[in-house]
Amino acid sequence: MADAGEVMFGSIGREILSLAQLCMVVFIMGSHILTFSIMMNVITEHATCTIIFGFVGFAIQWVLTLPRTLGSVAYMSIASFISIIAAVMVTMVGVSIERPGNGIVDLTVDTTFYKGFMGITHIIFAYAGHVAFFGFISELKKPEDFVKSLWLLQGVDTTMYIVVAVVIYRYAGIDVASPALGSTGPLLQKIAYGLAAPTIVVAGVINGHVAAKFIFVRLFRGKDMMSSKSFKSWLIWGFISFVLWAIAFLIAEAIPVFGDLLGVVSALFASWFTYGLSGIFWLFMNRGRYTENSRAISSQHAND
């Protein structure tokens, strides 16, 4: 993302986007530590202090971030995908049977600006993966294949978001929990969170890897350390990732409410990375050709 900022706006754009990207990813890492502690509280029925659970989540995700390439993480992502599918299926079946909202659905509600805007930021956060796209592309053997994977990703996740949201809200009503896995009864909550554990951990690890790699590349670009497999290089990588996860842990403890943390991340960073910069990228790549045909005109209006 920093390289894209440099192409468009020079060194200033590079520094601004690099700092924003790093901050956003670290906040997302914090949200995964917080989700891990929520998961453990549900499964163990608050058997110990939430801070301890958060520290355990920090330690697990830091250790899994130690591999320096995304190759090993890719295999973990398969388990992550399977786990979240299983977790939301349990939640959807559970709420459809238990009907905690008594089948009452409000199409419109009276709300405050704060609550309404918080709902919008949660939707923005759901599509905030754009910030990591450049990191993924850089590790592909054929970078041009990313377009195909992006179509698959957006098709699958948009479909999942719509189906899951409609079903859970239909049966849970206005009392939908945050995260939504907590919308069922105590037993099904434990099952759902247990199944979602790989997703909670692996998704955090991916963001941790993106952040650590950004700093590592920034420090050692063009130097032998970039490709070195020496103990020193591994030690530096481990230290960088440790510091990042430590900061994420502090963020998770400073903003211990899941919905509020997502709102902060979305308002500060995700809205730009998800919607603003995408349009700016298109306008930059197609400058001078905005009106050459009807398709270009339509695309220009869509990105304005």
PyMOL commands that set and color helices and strands:
alter all, ss='L'
color gray80, all
select helices_A, chain A and resi 2-44+50-65+70-98+113-126+128-138+143-175+180-183+186-220+224-226+231-254+258-285+294-303
alter helices_A, ss='H'
color red, helices_A
deselect
rebuild
show_as cartoon
